[in-house]
Amino acid sequence: MNTNLNLSPRIATILGALIADSASLGLHWLYDPERIAEIETTAGLVFLTPDAKAYIDTTGFFAHVNKVSGDSSGYGEVGLLLLKHIAKHGEFNHTAYQTEYCAHFGPGGAYIGYIDAPTRLTLRTLLPLKPENFPTVSGADDDQFAALAAVPILVANHYGSQQDLLKHVEAVVRITNDNKVAVAAACCSAVVLFERLQGKPMAQALQYALPFAGEKLTPLLEQALAYQTLDSIAVAKQFGSACHVVEGLPLIFHIAQHASNYRNAIVANIRAGGDSCGRAMMLGAIMAAYQVNGKDKASSIPMTWFARYRQLTTAADACLMLDESNRNKSK
């Protein structure tokens, strides 16, 4: 029996990112692979309710008080915010997005949860200003994974050239991360996903994206791709598993190269520990697009994972609006 949903590659890309973030929330920022392995034997790994007890007497940071299974991290909230923004406006509107960003993450906004440094500093820049005075570049000089949270949504909704895509990616990244390495990581990731949505094999897409990674990231990605078998824990130990793209992007490339399907990729990412949600957005998008375009459609996003993502209805409604808008544009 085939229990998979029949999704277009672009919709699968969007939902693949958002669901991967949600699936990873329960053990986010737990840096102890041995503790994670212990938890896996009794409770599994995906869609766990964050529990402070898991972080006692080990290396980790418990950030998600009052979150429950199926919630999103701040990264997933950014992705969903941009998805709703594009669905509403039909395209990316810089000032409108910054306004919506402040309304969502700022005081009195709908978002309740941990605010990372790029988000906090971006709000500090924008909140005192009127929208007409918002600077084009409002982000922090920071290379953390907030830089990649919006990338899957941007790529999935781009129908132009790769060159134009990278201009849009840089503009959106610099709203929260005004940092050269962060921009390079986002552009490199965008190229991987862009190529996958064009039907390129995974290995080819990863190699093609290397020149876009910049001088700091490129050698690290090459080293990660040199691993012959999937070992996310070893790769995380070599490159790090914290919130910086120079640590997490090599692990994304490694898992994407070797994981046999979406589920295995997300589980391998969680097992590695650390900023699993930050990595999950891009990894989930790449793997979802890969499986839909590939022959093994039975290995795409598990149907039960859709049901466990608490904001599925909101995301699906936005995807429907986008689909209708794109059909109208093509007439």
PyMOL commands that set and color helices and strands:
alter all, ss='L'
color gray80, all
select helices_A, chain A and resi 9-27+33-43+52-55+74-89+94-105+117-126+131-133+145-148+151-156+162-176+180-197+202-212+214-225+232-239+245-258+262-272+276-293+297-299+303-308+312-330
alter helices_A, ss='H'
color red, helices_A
deselect
rebuild
show_as cartoon
